[in-house]
Amino acid sequence: MQYNVERRRRENIRRKRRRARQIRRRVCLTAACIIAGVIAVVARTGTRAADINACTQTETGAATVAASNAQNIAPILHIEDTQEEAAAAVPHEPVFVCLPVPMSEEEQRIVFDICTDNGVAFSFVMAIIGEESEFDKEARSETGDSGYMQINDCNAEELERRGYADLYDTAQNVGAGVSILRDLFDKYEGETHRVLMAYNMGERRASELWAQGIETSEYSREIVEREAEYSRFMDEQKGGKSWID
């Protein structure tokens, strides 16, 4: 019996020791799993934090770019811009308005088309016609000026080369006059009074006056005033739309 009791005691001790080792292994394994889980969670959290940070930076960058673009656009587009201002910013096609002068609508349309093709204001050319010939297409001066725009004979050879031979034909006479004006506008860079003075008295005589400091003439001032009257009339007839040349 003593033997059996001692053996049993030893077996119990060995069993307890095995049990203790099993418990320690399980505890270690559990702890290892917990630690691994914590590390994984921390890693995932760090990754998500990095992603969130990256997204935040991206959104911040996008917001910055958007703000920058808004600043760039701001000077161009304003909420307070009216529809009228927006419409005025868009170029309009030339609109024909028949002026209340002693020239038929058909004849005026011929003048209008020539002006449109050459980029010279219709009101401007009509002012010259009114001053030069008083709208008489058969007008002939003692100094050799013919037709609506009083084209001088000294220009006949050059104008004939351009295709303007019959200076009593409306299209040819006005075509010749507008062609001369177009050349003068290009040469004098749009200086209206110089263009008119050169057209009226010739470039040599006009140059002499400019050299004396005389930049306008009674003729040029009269044309400018008459053109302004025609332009106002046209604007009223078109409902305030100005003709863009």
Secondary structure, DSSP 8 states (H G I E B T S, - for coil): -HHHHHHHHHHHHHHHHHHHHHHHHHHHHHHHHHHHHHHHHHHHHHHHHHHHHHHHHHHHHHHHHHHHHHHHHTTT--TT--HHHHHHTS---------SSSS-HHHHHHHHHHHHHHT--HHHHHHHHHHHHTT-TT-B-TTSEETTTTEEGGGHHHHHHTT---TTSHHHHHHHHHHHHHHHHHHTTT-HHHHHHHHHH-HHHHHHHHHTT----HHHHHHHHHHHHHHHHHHHHTTT-----
